[in-house]
């Protein structure tokens, strides 16, 4: 059976244009995609299935930068859609300027993230921070996952980036392993009033074939444009 894209190759040009228009219009007809996001509100991990706890043991399959800017001051109690966002493996402060607004960003704020005025220190409405929220999106699975287990997303806030980067560096430099090769325990810094994540190596696991396969399968989730704002608290 031919694939859908193959079937459209020989369509008249005017029909191809109409299909593109309808595909774009269709996006406004659909509801929010189901979110596999883990909430950290109240310094407690709340999984998509409702389970809660003060700490989380998992296997980190993969991670990427997730930058997001809101048209006004962000309010977790009144979620709004961002006007600009970017997803990248490249550090947004890298000189290559390869980190750029996503093609689905409603109102891109600049041509690249490195030079964007909203991604500079002291650009936030108050304080010395950035207007653009620099985060990491992690894709994780529980250590006892099997083929049917759905990966979940977990976000590392700007304040927690140094802890996450230091952890990944320790795994690489001290143990010569990637996060996907080990079980990681994630907890909250009890000295902070907000959910600041900390990372600790538990032990290597013995199911690399499964987790590596799941890593490949989870790329669409890692680079998914946006998640439900209701679930993103």
ChimeraX attribute file (.defattr): number of C-alpha atoms within 10 A of each C-alpha:
attribute: neighborCount
match mode: 1-to-1
recipient: residues
	/A:1	4
	/A:2	6
	/A:3	7
	/A:4	8
	/A:5	7
	/A:6	8
	/A:7	10
	/A:8	12
	/A:9	10
	/A:10	8
	/A:11	10
	/A:12	9
	/A:13	10
	/A:14	8
	/A:15	11
	/A:16	14
	/A:17	12
	/A:18	11
	/A:19	13
	/A:20	11
	/A:21	11
	/A:22	11
	/A:23	11
	/A:24	11
	/A:25	11
	/A:26	10
	/A:27	10
	/A:28	9
	/A:29	8
	/A:30	8
	/A:31	8
	/A:32	13
	/A:33	10
	/A:34	10
	/A:35	17
	/A:36	20
	/A:37	23
	/A:38	23
	/A:39	21
	/A:40	23
	/A:41	13
	/A:42	12
	/A:43	20
	/A:44	17
	/A:45	22
	/A:46	18
	/A:47	18
	/A:48	16
	/A:49	8
	/A:50	9
	/A:51	9
	/A:52	15
	/A:53	12
	/A:54	13
	/A:55	15
	/A:56	18
	/A:57	18
	/A:58	21
	/A:59	25
	/A:60	25
	/A:61	26
	/A:62	20
	/A:63	22
	/A:64	18
	/A:65	22
	/A:66	24
	/A:67	24
	/A:68	22
	/A:69	24
	/A:70	18
	/A:71	12
	/A:72	11
	/A:73	12
	/A:74	15
	/A:75	10
	/A:76	12
	/A:77	8
	/A:78	9
	/A:79	15
	/A:80	15
	/A:81	16
	/A:82	17
	/A:83	16
	/A:84	22
	/A:85	26
	/A:86	24
	/A:87	23
	/A:88	20
	/A:89	13
	/A:90	15
	/A:91	16
	/A:92	24
	/A:93	15
	/A:94	11
	/A:95	11
	/A:96	11
	/A:97	15
	/A:98	17
	/A:99	22
	/A:100	22
	/A:101	23
	/A:102	17
	/A:103	12
	/A:104	13
	/A:105	18
	/A:106	13
	/A:107	16
	/A:108	19
	/A:109	19
	/A:110	15
	/A:111	13
	/A:112	18
	/A:113	25
	/A:114	20
	/A:115	14
	/A:116	16
	/A:117	15
	/A:118	20
	/A:119	25
	/A:120	17
	/A:121	13
	/A:122	14
	/A:123	15
	/A:124	16
	/A:125	11
	/A:126	10
	/A:127	10
	/A:128	11
	/A:129	16
	/A:130	19
	/A:131	24
	/A:132	22
	/A:133	19
	/A:134	22
	/A:135	19
	/A:136	24
	/A:137	23
	/A:138	22
	/A:139	26
	/A:140	27
	/A:141	22
	/A:142	17
	/A:143	17
	/A:144	10
	/A:145	16
	/A:146	13
	/A:147	9
	/A:148	6
	/A:149	11
	/A:150	13
	/A:151	22
	/A:152	21
	/A:153	24
	/A:154	20
	/A:155	22
	/A:156	23
	/A:157	19
	/A:158	15
	/A:159	14
	/A:160	19
	/A:161	18
	/A:162	13
	/A:163	16
	/A:164	19
	/A:165	13
	/A:166	12
	/A:167	18
	/A:168	18
	/A:169	16
	/A:170	15
	/A:171	18
	/A:172	13
	/A:173	10
	/A:174	9
	/A:175	9
	/A:176	10
	/A:177	15
	/A:178	15
	/A:179	21
	/A:180	22
	/A:181	21
	/A:182	23
	/A:183	20
	/A:184	23
	/A:185	16
	/A:186	19
	/A:187	20
	/A:188	21
	/A:189	15
	/A:190	12
	/A:191	7
	/A:192	10
	/A:193	10
	/A:194	15
	/A:195	21
	/A:196	20
	/A:197	22
	/A:198	19
	/A:199	20
	/A:200	16
	/A:201	16
	/A:202	13
	/A:203	11
	/A:204	15
	/A:205	14
	/A:206	11
	/A:207	14
	/A:208	13
	/A:209	10
	/A:210	12
	/A:211	24
	/A:212	15
	/A:213	12
	/A:214	23
	/A:215	20
	/A:216	11
	/A:217	13
	/A:218	19
	/A:219	14
	/A:220	9
	/A:221	18
	/A:222	23
	/A:223	18
	/A:224	11
	/A:225	15
	/A:226	20
	/A:227	17
	/A:228	16
	/A:229	15
	/A:230	13
	/A:231	14
	/A:232	19
	/A:233	16
